[in-house]
Amino acid sequence: MVDALAHDPAAVLRALRQLLSANFGIDVPPGGTLLEYGMAIDSVGLVQLIALVEEHFQIRFEEEELRVDSFNDLNRLAQLVSSALARSKS
């Protein structure tokens, strides 16, 4: 499944929405932010979210990508995941 996601940004977005719903109980629509839909990200929350996403998608984020603003916006997070998936397949 992870291999197929590398070429399907819409599938990455859907998978992220399901992951957030299952693990944090929030439903963030495309274009939404985690904060506006009930998830305030502090430093501990950011580490939890990073670990969850990296484990689920079997990826590693680059150090410069690890910023709160990158993870608060669902579309931006989906782009980061897609980029990390592409890097892991090359």
N, C-alpha and C positions, 0 to 999 in steps of 0.2 A: 504494500500500500504506500509506504513512504516513497519508493521509487516513482510511482505514478504522480505523486504530489509535486515532484520537482518540476513538472511541465504543466501544472494546472493551478494557477494562482487562485481561481475561484474555489477549488477544492481545499487549498490551504486555508482560506478564509472560513469555509464551512467547518473544517476540522478544528480551527481555533475557537470558533463560537461554541462548538460542542464541548471542547475541553474546558472552557471557562464556565460553561453552564454546569457541567458535571462536577467540577472541582471547587468552584467558588459560588455557585448558585446565581450567576448573573447571565442575562441574555443581552449581549451587546450586538446591535445591528451593524452591518457594514457602514463605515463612516462614523461610527460612534466611538466614544472614549470610555475606558473602563471607569474613570471617575464619575462621569455623568450617569452611569448605569449601576453605581453602587459599590465600586471597588476602589478605595483610596490606597494608593501604592506608597508605602513607606519603604525603608531600606530592607526590612525583613520580608515584606510582601514582594518586593522586586526580586530578591534572591529566590523565594519560593516559586514565583512565576517563571523566572529564567530556568530553574532546574526542571520544572514541570514541562515546559515547552521543549527544552533540549532533549529530555528523556523521551517524550512522546514522539518527536520527529527524528530522533537519533541524529542530532546535529550539535554543533558547538558554535556559539556566537563569537565574533571577533571582539576584542577588548573595547575598541572604539564604538561598538554597537550597544554596549551595556550602559544605556542612559535611561532614566525614568521616562523622558518624553518619547523615546522610541517604543516603549512598552505600553504606554497609556493609550495610544491611538491604535485601534484595531487594524486599520488598513496599513499603517506603518509597520506594525508587528507582523502582519502577513507578508509584507515585502521583505522584511528581515529574514523570516523563515524561508521564503522562496530563494533568497540569495544564498543562505546557508545550505539549503538543499542542493542548489546548483554547484556550490563549492565542494560539497562532500562527494559529488558524483564525478568531479573532474579529476 
